[in-house]
C-alpha cells in the first residue's frame, strides 16, 4: 500500500522543516511507498520556500484558507491508497508507518486510524493533563463506537484514512474550518467501516495552542465541537485563532 502524507501549512515556516525532516527520515530508512504533499494554504511567510527546498516534496497551493479546504486539496492531489493527514508542527516517529501499514493490512474493514499527540514544548504536568483528557475521550470513543454505534474518534493532525472510504463519503466537509473537522470525518467514516483510535500511534506535536488558549478552554472547545459534529453535522465554533510561535526545542521525545 502506498501512503500519501498530506500536510496543510498556513504560515508554518518555523515548524514545517522539522515535520518534513521526520518524514524524510522515514522515506530514507524504510522501503515503504510514500509520497509527501505540502498544501500551502494561503501563506504569507516563507512556508512555500521551505517546502520547495526539500527534493521530492509535492507542493500544492490552496488559496482558500481553512484546514478542511487544505486537507481536501491534498487529498485530491494524492495518489496513495492511504491518506495520512499530518499537521505542519508534527514530528512523526520512525515506526509510525510500520504501525499504519500493519494495521490496515490485517483489517480489510479498517477505514480510519488515529493516535494521540504528545507535546514536546510544554511541561510534563501539562502532558499528564492532556493524557488524562485522552483517557476520558477514549472512554467516550468506546461507548460511541461499540455500544451506541453512532461514531468513532480521530485526532486531528494524526490520522490515516483509506482512500476508497474517503471517496465513498465525499471527502472532507469544508464547512469545518478548524474545530470539529476530525469529529466530522470520524462520524461519517464510521458509517462505511472500522475507525480505530489507538495509543500505539502517537506523534510529537507543538503544544502552542494549549499554551495560548489554556487546557480547560481548549478541552471544552474540542468536546463541544465533537458533540456538535455528531448531532448536527456542523461546527459549534466556526473560527479559530491563528497561533504562530517561534519553534522551540523538544523537551522530551522519549
N, C-alpha and C positions, 0 to 999 in steps of 0.2 A: 504493500500500500504506500502511496505517495502522500507525504504531509506537506500542506501549504501553510506556512506561517503567515498570518495577516496581522500587521502591526499598524494601527491607526496612530497618527502623530500630529498633534497640533502644538506648535512651538515647543518642541521637545529636544532642542539641540543639546541641552545639558544632560539628558538621560539616554537618548536613543543609542549613542555609541556603545554604552555598556550593555544594553539589551542585545544589540547586534553582535557584539563580541561573544556573548554567551551562546548565541545560536550558531554563529560561525564555528565556534569550538566544537559543537556537536556535529555540524556538517563535515568538518575536517577529520573527526575521530571515528564517526560511525559510517556504516555502509548503507544507511537508510537513504531512500529517495526523498529529497527535501527541496522545496523552493521557498524563498523568503520574499515577501511583498511588503513594502512600506507604503502606507497610504498617507501622503502629505495632505492634511486636512485643513487647507486654508491658512497655513503657517505664514508668519511674517518675519520669522527669525531664520536661522541657518539650518533648519531641520532638513530641507531638501538637499543641501550641500553635504550634510553629514551622511545621509542615506546613499547619495551617489558616490561617496568616497569608498564604499565597500564593493569590491568586484562581485558580480553575480547577483546583487540585490536588484529586484524589480521595483521601480518607483511608479506609483500611480498618484496622480493629482486629483483630489476630490475637493472642488471649491465650496461645496455646501457644508458648512461647519456643523458637526454633530457626530457623536460616537457611532450611532447606528448607521448613519449615512456612510461613514468611513468603512465600517465593517462590511456593509453591502457592496461598496465599490471594490473592496479587496476580494470578497467572495466571487463577484462577477468576473474578476480577472484571474482567479486561481484555477489551477489545473489538477490539484491533488484530490485524492479520494477522501482525505480527512482535512478539515479546515481548522487550524489551530489559531485561536484568537488570543493574542498576547498584547498587553499594553506596552507602551514605549518605555516605562520605568521598571519593567520586569527583568530579572536575571533568571534565566532558565537553567536548572541543574542538568548535569551531563547525562543522568539516567532518565530524564523526563520522557524522551521519545521512546525509550525501551518500554516503559510502563504503558504509554499510549498504544503502541503497536501491539503489545501482548494483550492488552485489554480488548481491543477491537477484533483481533484475530481469533480470540477464544469465545467471543459472544457475537454472533451474527445479528442479534436483535439490538445490540448497543448502538444508539444513535448520538449520544452525548456523554462526555466525560469531563469531570472538573475536579479541582482540588483547591486548597486554601492558599492564602497569601501569608508569608512570614515577612514581617517588616524589618529591613536591615538598618534603618536610620532612626529608630525610636528606642526607648528604654525597654529593658526586659519586662518591667511591670506592665507597660503598655501592651507588649506582645502576649503576656499572660492574660490580660483582659480581653484582647482580641480572640485568643484561643477559647476563652470561656464563651464568648459570643458565638464562635463557630460550633461549639458543643451544643448550645441551645438551638442554633439554627439546624444542626444535624438531627436533633430530635424531631423538630417540626418537619424536616425533609422526610424522615422515616414515616411519620404519620401520613403526610400528604401523598407520598408515593405508594406505600404498601397497604395502608388501612383505608384512607379516604379515596385514594386512587384518582386524585384531581390534578396533581402537578408533581414537579420534582425541583431540583436546585442546581444551579450553575453559578460559579463565582466569576463575575466579570473580570476580564483580563487574564483568565487562566481556564479556558475551556476549549474542548475539541468537539467538532460536530462532523458526523458522516455526511459527505456532500449530497448523497442521494436523498437523505432525510431533510436537509436544509432546502433542497429543491422542492421537495414534496410540500413543505409548509409555506413556501413562497418567500424564503429568505428572511432578512431582518425587517422588523417593523420600525420604519423611520419616524413614527410618531414618538418614539422614545429617544430623546436626545442624549440622555445620560442615565439618570436613576431609573431602575426597573427594567433596563434592556435585557439583563441576564435572566431576570424572573420571567419576563415575557417569552423569551426564546425557550426556556426550560419548560414552561407551561405548554407551549404549542408542540414542542418536540415530544413531550410525554404522551401525546395522542398517537404517535406513529412508531414508538419503540421505547427501549430502555434508556433512561437518563440517570447516570450514576455520579454521585459525589463521593470522593474518597480522600482520606488524609494521606494516602500514599502518593499523591501527585501534587506536592507543594511547589510553589515558586517563591523567589525572593522579590520583594517589591518595596518601593518607597512608601513610607507612611505619611507623606506630606499632607494628604487630605485629613488624616486622623489628627495630625498636629494642628492644622489650621482650623478645623471645624469642631474638634473635640470628640472624644469617644462616644459619649452619650448621645449627642446630637446626631452624629453620623449613624450610629446603630439604629436610632429611631427612624431616620430617613430611609435607610435600607429596608427596614422591617415594613414600614407603611407602604413603600412602593412595591415591595414583594406582594403584599396583600392586595393592593390596588390592581396590579397587573393580572393577578389570578382572577379576582372577582369582576373587574370591569374592563380588562384589556387595554388599559391606558395608564400613564404615569400619574402619580399623585403630585410629585414635584417635577415641574416642567422645565426647570433650568438648573444649572449647577455653576458654581464659581470656578473660574479658571485659576488654578493654583500652580504657579510655575516658580520653582525654587532652584537655587544652585545645587547641583548634585553634590552629595556628601559621601564620605567613605562608609562602607558597610561596618556596622558594629560587630556583627557575629553571623557568619553564614554556616555555622556548624549545626 
